[in-house]
Amino acid sequence: MGIRLPSILRNAKQILKMQAISARNQSDVPKGHIAVYVGEIQRKRFVVPISYLKHPSFVDLLNRSEEEFGFCHPMGGLTIPCREDAFINLTDRLHRS
């Protein structure tokens, strides 16, 4: 019997699959990474390793994203509703760990 992923991770995998299909012609997202749009009002695009998706702090952001947007993301990719500086601080800490 396989391990069941939390629903947010299963849904993130679905978003990754959809994004992979729509981004096949985009060479600016390296393999093993995902583009996310971050910001409370104006969104800025970031490219992060998919390994971040399983980190508890990042999962919290994904949960917030699910609460706000469901699975219909207005930017066409994963949209995370948090301050840009908070996202940069988190990804910096994840990069160093």
Buried (B, 14 or more C-beta within 10 A) or exposed (E): EEEEEEEBBEBBEEBBEBBEEEBEEEEEBEEEBBBBBBBEEEBEEBEBEEEBBEBEEBBEBBEEBBEEBEEEBEBEBBBBBBEBEEBEEBBEEBEEE
